[in-house]
Amino acid sequence: MPDARFQPLPGFRDFAPQEYAFRAYLFNTWRKVAHRYGFVEWEAPTIESTELYLKKSGGELPTQLFRFTDQGERDITVRPELTASLGRIAAAYQREYTKPLKWFEIGSCFRYEKPQKGRLREFVQFNADILGEAGEGSDSELIALAIDCMREFGFTANDFEVRISDREVWIRYAAEHGVPEEQVGDFLAIIDKFERDRPEDSQKKLDAFGMLRADIEAFIQNPPAGCSPRYDAVLAELDARGLAEYVKLDLYVVRGLAYYTGLVFEIFDKGHSLRAVAGGGRYNGLVSTLSNGAVDMPATGFAMGDAVIAHLIEACPAARALRDAALRPNACDVCLVLAAPEMRMQMLTLASTLRDAGLRVDLPLAPAKMGNQLKRAEKIGARYAVVVGAEYPRVELKTLATRESVQTDLESLLCELLPSED
């Protein structure tokens, strides 16, 4: 029995090779789609000043921080999300880059909350943001990127939906119903939890504003046509991209963080069995806030976490098949098999030659039966086995998938193993 003191802490994970391979699959997929959209990668420090996250963060985030006082008596936090760091960095370096900035990041975040399905204390997020463009074109570009990430994993319109809302609709609704400007944030917090709270709890909160839950429910279920011109414009652009079937207007979505200013969205599985796969929206004032007004850049972005997407991939046959194909053992191109122990030095010379040519090569590190060496070659997913025996420099080339084998010399071996340049 392993010593419990040396197990991962609650909400944290080990990444043995198979688990790490899955994480690499997620990273590679996110990067591939982001690059396809012309995004470039950036990174931020893992630790920032706590003040950065407290400044206009809102919601529950301040209660979930891994927060410390360091040896220099500084109040610091292990990053819970990336948007605040992005705003700080964009404000500092934006003069060096052509606008709009289309940036993405993949990295770990940390939040002290109760671990549960799809929610961990350390998790990886894919963050994509567009800064320096206020028009609906950046909103539709970002949502299209999020949809194409899901499609790249193997999901279809039958598996997920993008629920889009507009905080401007709710800000206008609040003003029309007499909510004081300084209390609009409190009102939005009620709407943000409308689906999760018990009806009586929602009504109790709404009593402070003299509103009825039934009236708000009716407004959500039947929003007036044209209530969000921004949504209508984005929907038209997504339709031109062939992506309109993935989205719908859903005023339940508000997003808890106070820095959101306009269009917001979340991605959910169609079965509603999990929390949001991804979420984001427009945050036009954050860069100005973080730079004390020195830089004012409109922005929109989203984040997609690894914990929820992992569960969704497991539950979707098509996505699971793509994942499994990507994770099949493929540690090397060639596994060398030593049939004559006295030829070990020659085998090492051959290994270096093949590796110098760019091939991934594995080899026996200690004496072993030839049969066991061949079994290992198959288990690690090698494409070929090259048997080095007493006849060296002639060797036997085995294609493991077909069980075919040929005797060949070293020059012909390289021609056979290296891809053609034609």
KEMARMI-63821 format. One record per residue (C-alpha): z, y, x; residue in three letters; chain. Coordinates in Angstrom, 1 decimal. Last residue first. Example, Ala and Ser with C-alpha at 12.3 -4.5 7.8 and 13.67 -1.06 7.14 Angstrom:
% residues 2
KOLFI, 7.1, -1.1, 13.7, ser, A
KOLFI, 7.8, -4.5, 12.3, ala, A
END
This chain:
% residues 422
KOLFI, -53.9, 13.0, 9.2, asp, A
KOLFI, -50.8, 13.2, 11.3, glu, A
KOLFI, -49.9, 9.5, 10.7, ser, A
KOLFI, -46.3, 8.7, 10.4, pro, A
KOLFI, -44.6, 7.1, 13.4, leu, A
KOLFI, -43.6, 3.4, 13.1, leu, A
KOLFI, -46.9, 1.7, 13.6, glu, A
KOLFI, -48.2, 3.9, 16.3, cys, A
KOLFI, -44.9, 3.6, 18.1, leu, A
KOLFI, -45.0, -0.2, 17.9, leu, A
KOLFI, -48.7, -0.2, 19.1, ser, A
KOLFI, -47.5, 1.4, 22.4, glu, A
KOLFI, -44.5, -0.9, 22.7, leu, A
KOLFI, -46.4, -4.1, 22.3, asp, A
KOLFI, -46.6, -6.1, 19.0, thr, A
KOLFI, -45.6, -9.3, 17.3, gln, A
KOLFI, -45.8, -9.0, 13.5, val, A
KOLFI, -43.4, -9.5, 10.7, ser, A
KOLFI, -43.5, -9.3, 6.9, glu, A
KOLFI, -40.3, -9.6, 4.9, arg, A
KOLFI, -41.7, -7.2, 2.3, thr, A
KOLFI, -38.9, -4.6, 2.2, ala, A
KOLFI, -37.6, -5.5, 5.7, leu, A
KOLFI, -40.8, -4.8, 7.5, thr, A
KOLFI, -40.1, -6.8, 10.7, lys, A
KOLFI, -41.6, -5.8, 14.1, leu, A
KOLFI, -41.2, -8.4, 16.8, glu, A
KOLFI, -41.2, -7.2, 20.4, val, A
KOLFI, -43.5, -7.4, 23.5, arg, A
KOLFI, -42.0, -5.5, 26.3, pro, A
KOLFI, -40.0, -7.8, 26.1, tyr, A
KOLFI, -40.6, -11.6, 25.7, glu, A
KOLFI, -37.0, -12.4, 26.2, ala, A
KOLFI, -36.1, -10.8, 23.0, gly, A
KOLFI, -35.9, -7.4, 21.3, val, A
KOLFI, -36.3, -7.7, 17.5, val, A
KOLFI, -37.3, -4.5, 15.8, val, A
KOLFI, -36.0, -4.2, 12.2, ala, A
KOLFI, -37.8, -1.8, 9.9, tyr, A
KOLFI, -37.0, 0.3, 6.8, arg, A
KOLFI, -33.3, 0.3, 7.4, ala, A
KOLFI, -31.1, 0.5, 4.3, gly, A
KOLFI, -27.7, 0.0, 5.8, ile, A
KOLFI, -27.4, -3.4, 4.2, lys, A
KOLFI, -30.8, -4.6, 5.3, glu, A
KOLFI, -30.1, -3.9, 9.0, ala, A
KOLFI, -26.7, -5.5, 8.6, arg, A
KOLFI, -28.3, -8.7, 7.4, lys, A
KOLFI, -30.7, -8.7, 10.4, leu, A
KOLFI, -27.8, -8.3, 12.8, gln, A
KOLFI, -25.9, -11.1, 11.2, asn, A
KOLFI, -28.9, -13.4, 11.5, gly, A
KOLFI, -29.3, -12.5, 15.2, met, A
KOLFI, -25.7, -13.4, 16.0, lys, A
KOLFI, -23.7, -10.6, 17.4, ala, A
KOLFI, -22.8, -9.1, 20.8, pro, A
KOLFI, -21.5, -5.5, 20.6, ala, A
KOLFI, -22.8, -2.1, 19.8, leu, A
KOLFI, -25.8, -3.4, 17.9, pro, A
KOLFI, -28.5, -0.7, 17.3, leu, A
KOLFI, -29.4, 2.1, 14.9, asp, A
KOLFI, -32.4, 4.3, 15.1, val, A
KOLFI, -33.5, 7.4, 13.1, arg, A
KOLFI, -37.0, 8.2, 14.4, leu, A
KOLFI, -37.9, 11.6, 16.0, gly, A
KOLFI, -40.0, 10.4, 18.9, ala, A
KOLFI, -37.0, 11.0, 21.2, asp, A
KOLFI, -35.1, 8.5, 19.0, arg, A
KOLFI, -37.8, 5.9, 19.5, leu, A
KOLFI, -37.8, 6.3, 23.3, thr, A
KOLFI, -34.0, 6.3, 23.4, ser, A
KOLFI, -33.8, 3.1, 21.4, ala, A
KOLFI, -36.4, 1.5, 23.6, leu, A
KOLFI, -34.3, 2.3, 26.7, thr, A
KOLFI, -31.2, 0.8, 25.0, leu, A
KOLFI, -33.2, -2.3, 24.2, met, A
KOLFI, -34.3, -2.7, 27.8, gln, A
KOLFI, -30.6, -2.4, 28.9, met, A
KOLFI, -29.6, -5.1, 26.4, arg, A
KOLFI, -32.3, -7.6, 27.5, met, A
KOLFI, -29.8, -10.1, 28.9, glu, A
KOLFI, -28.3, -10.5, 25.4, pro, A
KOLFI, -31.6, -12.0, 24.1, ala, A
KOLFI, -32.2, -11.6, 20.3, ala, A
KOLFI, -31.0, -8.0, 20.2, leu, A
KOLFI, -31.9, -6.5, 16.8, val, A
KOLFI, -32.9, -2.8, 16.7, leu, A
KOLFI, -32.6, -1.1, 13.3, cys, A
KOLFI, -35.3, 1.3, 12.6, val, A
KOLFI, -35.7, 4.1, 10.0, asp, A
KOLFI, -32.0, 4.8, 9.7, cys, A
KOLFI, -29.1, 5.4, 7.3, ala, A
KOLFI, -31.0, 4.9, 4.2, asn, A
KOLFI, -28.7, 3.3, 1.7, pro, A
KOLFI, -29.7, 4.2, -1.8, arg, A
KOLFI, -28.2, 7.6, -2.7, leu, A
KOLFI, -31.4, 9.4, -3.8, ala, A
KOLFI, -32.5, 6.5, -6.0, ala, A
KOLFI, -29.0, 6.3, -7.5, asp, A
KOLFI, -29.0, 10.1, -8.3, arg, A
KOLFI, -32.4, 9.9, -9.9, leu, A
KOLFI, -31.3, 6.9, -12.0, ala, A
KOLFI, -28.1, 8.7, -13.0, arg, A
KOLFI, -30.1, 11.7, -14.2, ala, A
KOLFI, -32.3, 9.5, -16.4, ala, A
KOLFI, -29.4, 7.4, -17.7, pro, A
KOLFI, -27.1, 10.5, -18.6, cys, A
KOLFI, -23.4, 9.8, -18.5, ala, A
KOLFI, -23.0, 9.6, -14.7, glu, A
KOLFI, -25.0, 12.8, -14.4, ile, A
KOLFI, -22.7, 14.6, -16.8, leu, A
KOLFI, -19.6, 13.5, -15.0, his, A
KOLFI, -20.9, 14.8, -11.7, ala, A
KOLFI, -22.1, 18.0, -13.3, ile, A
KOLFI, -18.5, 18.7, -14.4, val, A
KOLFI, -17.0, 18.4, -10.9, ala, A
KOLFI, -19.8, 19.9, -8.9, asp, A
KOLFI, -19.6, 23.4, -10.4, gly, A
KOLFI, -22.4, 25.7, -11.5, met, A
KOLFI, -22.0, 29.5, -11.0, ala, A
KOLFI, -23.9, 32.3, -12.5, phe, A
KOLFI, -25.2, 35.8, -11.6, gly, A
KOLFI, -26.2, 39.2, -12.8, thr, A
KOLFI, -26.0, 42.5, -11.0, ala, A
KOLFI, -26.5, 46.3, -11.3, pro, A
KOLFI, -25.7, 48.1, -8.0, met, A
KOLFI, -23.5, 51.1, -7.5, asp, A
KOLFI, -22.4, 51.6, -3.9, val, A
KOLFI, -19.7, 54.1, -2.8, ala, A
KOLFI, -17.9, 54.0, -6.1, gly, A
KOLFI, -14.7, 52.5, -4.8, asn, A
KOLFI, -16.7, 49.7, -3.1, ser, A
KOLFI, -15.1, 47.0, -5.3, leu, A
KOLFI, -15.5, 49.0, -8.5, thr, A
KOLFI, -19.1, 50.0, -7.7, ser, A
KOLFI, -20.0, 46.3, -6.9, val, A
KOLFI, -18.3, 45.2, -10.2, leu, A
KOLFI, -20.0, 47.6, -12.6, gly, A
KOLFI, -23.1, 45.8, -13.6, asn, A
KOLFI, -21.6, 42.4, -14.2, tyr, A
KOLFI, -24.3, 40.4, -16.1, arg, A
KOLFI, -23.8, 36.8, -16.9, gly, A
KOLFI, -22.3, 33.5, -15.8, gly, A
KOLFI, -21.6, 29.9, -16.7, gly, A
KOLFI, -22.3, 26.4, -15.6, ala, A
KOLFI, -21.4, 22.8, -16.7, val, A
KOLFI, -19.2, 24.2, -19.5, ala, A
KOLFI, -16.3, 21.8, -20.5, arg, A
KOLFI, -17.3, 18.2, -21.3, leu, A
KOLFI, -18.0, 16.0, -24.3, ser, A
KOLFI, -20.0, 18.7, -26.2, his, A
KOLFI, -22.6, 16.0, -26.9, gly, A
KOLFI, -25.4, 18.4, -26.2, lys, A
KOLFI, -24.0, 19.1, -22.7, asp, A
KOLFI, -23.0, 22.7, -22.2, phe, A
KOLFI, -24.5, 25.6, -20.2, ile, A
KOLFI, -22.8, 29.0, -20.5, glu, A
KOLFI, -24.3, 32.5, -20.9, phe, A
KOLFI, -23.5, 36.2, -20.7, val, A
KOLFI, -25.6, 39.3, -21.4, leu, A
KOLFI, -23.7, 42.5, -21.0, gly, A
KOLFI, -20.7, 43.9, -19.0, thr, A
KOLFI, -18.8, 41.0, -17.3, tyr, A
KOLFI, -16.0, 42.3, -15.1, tyr, A
KOLFI, -13.2, 41.3, -17.4, ala, A
KOLFI, -13.5, 37.6, -16.7, leu, A
KOLFI, -13.1, 35.4, -19.8, gly, A
KOLFI, -16.7, 34.7, -20.7, arg, A
KOLFI, -17.8, 35.8, -24.2, val, A
KOLFI, -19.5, 32.8, -25.8, val, A
KOLFI, -18.8, 32.4, -29.5, tyr, A
KOLFI, -21.7, 34.7, -30.1, leu, A
KOLFI, -24.2, 31.9, -29.6, asp, A
KOLFI, -27.9, 32.8, -29.3, leu, A
KOLFI, -29.9, 29.7, -28.3, lys, A
KOLFI, -31.5, 28.3, -25.2, val, A
KOLFI, -33.2, 25.1, -23.9, tyr, A
KOLFI, -36.2, 25.3, -26.3, glu, A
KOLFI, -37.2, 28.7, -24.9, ala, A
KOLFI, -38.1, 27.2, -21.5, leu, A
KOLFI, -41.9, 27.3, -21.4, gly, A
KOLFI, -42.0, 30.2, -19.0, arg, A
KOLFI, -43.5, 32.5, -21.7, ala, A
KOLFI, -40.6, 31.3, -24.0, asp, A
KOLFI, -38.1, 32.3, -21.3, leu, A
KOLFI, -39.6, 35.8, -21.2, glu, A
KOLFI, -39.5, 36.1, -25.0, ala, A
KOLFI, -35.9, 34.8, -25.1, leu, A
KOLFI, -34.9, 37.4, -22.5, val, A
KOLFI, -36.3, 40.2, -24.6, ala, A
KOLFI, -34.5, 39.0, -27.7, asp, A
KOLFI, -31.3, 38.6, -25.8, tyr, A
KOLFI, -31.5, 42.2, -24.6, arg, A
KOLFI, -32.3, 43.4, -28.1, pro, A
KOLFI, -29.0, 41.9, -29.2, ser, A
KOLFI, -28.2, 42.5, -32.9, cys, A
KOLFI, -31.9, 42.2, -33.6, gly, A
KOLFI, -31.4, 40.0, -36.6, ala, A
KOLFI, -27.8, 40.1, -37.9, pro, A
KOLFI, -25.5, 37.3, -36.6, pro, A
KOLFI, -25.0, 34.6, -39.2, asn, A
KOLFI, -22.5, 32.0, -37.8, gln, A
KOLFI, -20.8, 34.5, -35.5, ile, A
KOLFI, -20.6, 37.2, -38.2, phe, A
KOLFI, -19.2, 34.6, -40.7, ala, A
KOLFI, -16.6, 33.6, -38.2, glu, A
KOLFI, -15.6, 37.2, -37.7, ile, A
KOLFI, -15.1, 37.7, -41.4, asp, A
KOLFI, -13.2, 34.5, -41.7, ala, A
KOLFI, -10.8, 35.5, -38.9, arg, A
KOLFI, -9.8, 38.6, -40.8, leu, A
KOLFI, -9.3, 41.9, -39.0, met, A
KOLFI, -6.5, 44.5, -39.1, gly, A
KOLFI, -6.5, 44.8, -35.3, phe, A
KOLFI, -3.0, 43.5, -34.7, ala, A
KOLFI, -3.6, 40.9, -37.4, asp, A
KOLFI, -6.4, 39.5, -35.1, leu, A
KOLFI, -3.8, 37.7, -32.9, lys, A
KOLFI, -2.2, 36.0, -35.9, lys, A
KOLFI, -5.6, 35.1, -37.2, gln, A
KOLFI, -6.5, 33.4, -34.0, ser, A
KOLFI, -3.3, 31.4, -34.0, asp, A
KOLFI, -3.8, 30.4, -37.7, glu, A
KOLFI, -7.4, 29.2, -36.8, pro, A
KOLFI, -6.1, 27.0, -33.9, arg, A
KOLFI, -7.4, 28.3, -30.6, asp, A
KOLFI, -10.3, 26.6, -28.8, arg, A
KOLFI, -13.3, 28.0, -30.6, glu, A
KOLFI, -12.0, 31.6, -30.8, phe, A
KOLFI, -10.7, 31.6, -27.2, lys, A
KOLFI, -13.3, 34.2, -25.9, asp, A
KOLFI, -13.1, 36.0, -29.3, ile, A
KOLFI, -9.4, 36.7, -28.7, ile, A
KOLFI, -10.0, 37.8, -25.1, ala, A
KOLFI, -12.7, 40.2, -26.4, leu, A
KOLFI, -10.1, 41.9, -28.6, phe, A
KOLFI, -7.7, 42.3, -25.7, asp, A
KOLFI, -10.6, 43.8, -23.6, gly, A
KOLFI, -11.5, 46.2, -26.4, val, A
KOLFI, -7.9, 47.6, -26.4, gln, A
KOLFI, -8.5, 50.7, -24.3, glu, A
KOLFI, -11.5, 51.6, -26.4, glu, A
KOLFI, -9.5, 51.6, -29.6, pro, A
KOLFI, -10.6, 48.9, -32.1, val, A
KOLFI, -11.8, 50.7, -35.3, gly, A
KOLFI, -14.0, 48.1, -36.8, his, A
KOLFI, -17.3, 49.7, -35.7, glu, A
KOLFI, -16.0, 50.0, -32.2, ala, A
KOLFI, -15.1, 46.3, -32.0, ala, A
KOLFI, -18.5, 45.3, -33.3, tyr, A
KOLFI, -20.2, 47.5, -30.7, arg, A
KOLFI, -18.1, 45.9, -27.9, ile, A
KOLFI, -18.9, 42.5, -29.5, trp, A
KOLFI, -22.7, 43.0, -29.4, val, A
KOLFI, -22.5, 44.5, -25.9, glu, A
KOLFI, -20.8, 41.3, -24.8, arg, A
KOLFI, -24.1, 39.6, -25.4, asp, A
KOLFI, -24.3, 35.8, -25.9, ser, A
KOLFI, -26.4, 32.9, -24.6, ile, A
KOLFI, -25.6, 29.2, -25.1, arg, A
KOLFI, -27.8, 27.2, -22.7, val, A
KOLFI, -28.3, 23.6, -24.0, glu, A
KOLFI, -28.0, 20.2, -22.6, phe, A
KOLFI, -29.1, 16.6, -22.9, asp, A
KOLFI, -32.0, 16.6, -25.4, asn, A
KOLFI, -33.6, 19.6, -23.7, ala, A
KOLFI, -33.9, 17.3, -20.7, thr, A
KOLFI, -31.7, 16.4, -17.7, phe, A
KOLFI, -33.1, 14.7, -14.6, gly, A
KOLFI, -31.2, 16.6, -11.8, phe, A
KOLFI, -34.2, 18.8, -11.3, glu, A
KOLFI, -34.1, 19.7, -15.0, arg, A
KOLFI, -30.5, 21.0, -14.7, met, A
KOLFI, -31.5, 23.1, -11.7, cys, A
KOLFI, -34.5, 24.3, -13.7, asp, A
KOLFI, -32.3, 25.5, -16.5, ile, A
KOLFI, -30.1, 27.5, -14.0, ala, A
KOLFI, -33.1, 29.0, -12.4, leu, A
KOLFI, -34.6, 30.0, -15.8, ala, A
KOLFI, -31.3, 31.7, -16.6, ile, A
KOLFI, -31.5, 33.7, -13.4, leu, A
KOLFI, -35.1, 34.7, -13.9, glu, A
KOLFI, -34.4, 35.6, -17.6, ser, A
KOLFI, -31.5, 37.9, -16.6, asp, A
KOLFI, -33.5, 39.5, -13.7, ser, A
KOLFI, -36.4, 40.3, -16.0, gly, A
KOLFI, -34.0, 41.8, -18.6, glu, A
KOLFI, -33.8, 44.9, -16.4, gly, A
KOLFI, -30.9, 46.1, -14.3, ala, A
KOLFI, -32.1, 45.1, -10.9, glu, A
KOLFI, -30.1, 45.7, -7.7, gly, A
KOLFI, -28.3, 42.4, -7.4, leu, A
KOLFI, -29.5, 38.9, -8.5, ile, A
KOLFI, -27.0, 36.1, -8.1, asp, A
KOLFI, -26.8, 32.3, -7.7, ala, A
KOLFI, -23.6, 30.5, -7.1, asn, A
KOLFI, -23.4, 26.7, -6.5, phe, A
KOLFI, -19.7, 25.8, -6.8, gln, A
KOLFI, -17.6, 23.2, -5.0, val, A
KOLFI, -14.2, 22.2, -6.3, phe, A
KOLFI, -10.6, 22.3, -5.0, glu, A
KOLFI, -8.0, 22.5, -7.7, arg, A
KOLFI, -10.0, 20.2, -10.0, leu, A
KOLFI, -11.5, 20.5, -13.5, arg, A
KOLFI, -14.2, 18.1, -14.8, gly, A
KOLFI, -11.6, 15.7, -16.2, lys, A
KOLFI, -8.2, 17.1, -15.5, gln, A
KOLFI, -6.2, 18.8, -12.7, pro, A
KOLFI, -3.8, 21.5, -14.0, lys, A
KOLFI, -4.5, 24.8, -12.4, glu, A
KOLFI, -4.1, 26.3, -8.9, tyr, A
KOLFI, -7.6, 27.4, -8.2, arg, A
KOLFI, -9.6, 26.8, -5.0, phe, A
KOLFI, -13.3, 27.3, -4.2, cys, A
KOLFI, -15.6, 25.3, -1.9, ser, A
KOLFI, -19.1, 26.3, -1.1, gly, A
KOLFI, -22.8, 26.7, -2.0, ile, A
KOLFI, -24.2, 30.2, -2.0, glu, A
KOLFI, -27.2, 32.0, -3.5, phe, A
KOLFI, -28.8, 35.4, -3.0, trp, A
KOLFI, -31.7, 37.2, -4.7, lys, A
KOLFI, -31.2, 40.9, -3.6, leu, A
KOLFI, -33.4, 43.2, -5.6, pro, A
KOLFI, -34.0, 45.0, -3.5, lys, A
KOLFI, -35.1, 44.8, 0.1, thr, A
KOLFI, -32.2, 44.1, 2.6, tyr, A
KOLFI, -30.4, 46.1, 5.3, glu, A
KOLFI, -29.1, 48.8, 3.0, arg, A
KOLFI, -27.3, 46.1, 0.9, gln, A
KOLFI, -24.9, 45.2, 3.8, tyr, A
KOLFI, -21.5, 46.6, 2.9, ala, A
KOLFI, -21.9, 46.7, -0.9, ala, A
KOLFI, -23.5, 43.3, -0.9, ala, A
KOLFI, -20.6, 41.9, 1.1, ile, A
KOLFI, -17.9, 43.2, -1.2, arg, A
KOLFI, -19.7, 42.3, -4.4, gly, A
KOLFI, -20.4, 38.8, -3.0, leu, A
KOLFI, -16.7, 38.4, -2.1, ser, A
KOLFI, -15.8, 39.2, -5.7, ala, A
KOLFI, -18.4, 36.9, -7.1, thr, A
KOLFI, -17.4, 33.9, -5.0, leu, A
KOLFI, -14.6, 32.2, -6.9, glu, A
KOLFI, -11.0, 31.1, -6.3, pro, A
KOLFI, -11.0, 32.1, -2.6, arg, A
KOLFI, -7.9, 31.2, -0.6, val, A
KOLFI, -5.7, 34.2, -1.1, thr, A
KOLFI, -4.1, 36.7, 1.2, ile, A
KOLFI, -1.2, 39.2, 1.1, asp, A
KOLFI, -0.8, 40.3, 4.7, arg, A
KOLFI, 2.6, 40.0, 6.5, glu, A
KOLFI, 0.8, 39.4, 9.8, gly, A
KOLFI, 2.0, 35.8, 9.8, gln, A
KOLFI, 0.3, 35.3, 6.4, asp, A
KOLFI, 1.7, 35.9, 2.9, thr, A
KOLFI, 0.1, 33.4, 0.6, phe, A
KOLFI, -1.8, 33.0, -2.7, arg, A
KOLFI, -3.6, 29.9, -4.0, phe, A
KOLFI, -4.5, 31.8, -7.1, leu, A
KOLFI, -4.3, 30.5, -10.7, gln, A
KOLFI, -2.2, 33.2, -12.4, thr, A
KOLFI, -4.6, 36.0, -11.2, pro, A
KOLFI, -7.6, 34.1, -12.7, leu, A
KOLFI, -6.3, 34.0, -16.3, glu, A
KOLFI, -8.4, 36.8, -17.7, gly, A
KOLFI, -9.0, 40.0, -15.7, gly, A
KOLFI, -10.6, 40.3, -12.3, ser, A
KOLFI, -10.7, 44.2, -12.2, lys, A
KOLFI, -9.1, 44.3, -8.7, lys, A
KOLFI, -6.8, 41.3, -8.5, leu, A
KOLFI, -9.4, 39.3, -6.6, tyr, A
KOLFI, -10.0, 41.8, -3.9, leu, A
KOLFI, -6.3, 42.7, -3.7, glu, A
KOLFI, -5.6, 39.1, -2.6, thr, A
KOLFI, -7.3, 39.9, 0.7, ser, A
KOLFI, -9.8, 37.1, 1.5, glu, A
KOLFI, -9.7, 33.6, 2.7, ile, A
KOLFI, -12.7, 31.1, 2.7, thr, A
KOLFI, -14.9, 33.8, 4.3, pro, A
KOLFI, -18.2, 34.4, 2.6, ala, A
KOLFI, -21.6, 32.7, 2.9, glu, A
KOLFI, -25.3, 33.5, 2.3, trp, A
KOLFI, -28.4, 31.6, 1.3, glu, A
KOLFI, -31.8, 33.1, 0.2, val, A
KOLFI, -33.4, 33.0, -3.2, phe, A
KOLFI, -37.2, 32.9, -3.7, gly, A
KOLFI, -37.2, 30.8, -6.8, tyr, A
KOLFI, -38.3, 27.6, -5.1, arg, A
KOLFI, -35.6, 28.3, -2.5, his, A
KOLFI, -33.0, 28.1, -5.3, ala, A
KOLFI, -34.5, 24.9, -6.6, val, A
KOLFI, -34.4, 23.1, -3.3, lys, A
KOLFI, -31.0, 24.5, -2.4, arg, A
KOLFI, -29.5, 23.2, -5.7, trp, A
KOLFI, -31.0, 19.8, -5.2, thr, A
KOLFI, -29.9, 19.5, -1.6, asn, A
KOLFI, -26.4, 20.5, -2.4, phe, A
KOLFI, -26.1, 18.0, -5.2, leu, A
KOLFI, -27.5, 15.2, -3.1, tyr, A
KOLFI, -25.2, 16.2, -0.3, ala, A
KOLFI, -22.3, 15.8, -2.7, arg, A
KOLFI, -23.5, 12.4, -3.6, phe, A
KOLFI, -23.8, 11.5, 0.1, ala, A
KOLFI, -20.3, 12.7, 0.7, tyr, A
KOLFI, -19.1, 10.4, -2.0, glu, A
KOLFI, -20.8, 7.4, -0.4, gln, A
KOLFI, -19.7, 8.5, 3.1, pro, A
KOLFI, -16.0, 9.0, 2.2, ala, A
KOLFI, -15.3, 12.4, 0.7, phe, A
KOLFI, -11.6, 12.6, -0.2, asp, A
KOLFI, -10.6, 14.7, -3.1, arg, A
KOLFI, -8.1, 17.5, -4.2, phe, A
KOLFI, -6.7, 18.1, -7.7, gly, A
KOLFI, -3.3, 16.5, -6.9, pro, A
KOLFI, -2.8, 16.3, -3.1, leu, A
KOLFI, -4.9, 13.7, -1.2, pro, A
KOLFI, -2.9, 10.7, -0.1, gln, A
KOLFI, -0.8, 10.8, 3.1, phe, A
KOLFI, 2.6, 11.1, 1.5, arg, A
KOLFI, 1.8, 8.2, -0.8, ala, A
KOLFI, 1.8, 5.8, 2.2, asp, A
KOLFI, -1.1, 3.4, 1.5, pro, A
KOLFI, 0.0, 0.0, 0.0, met, A
END
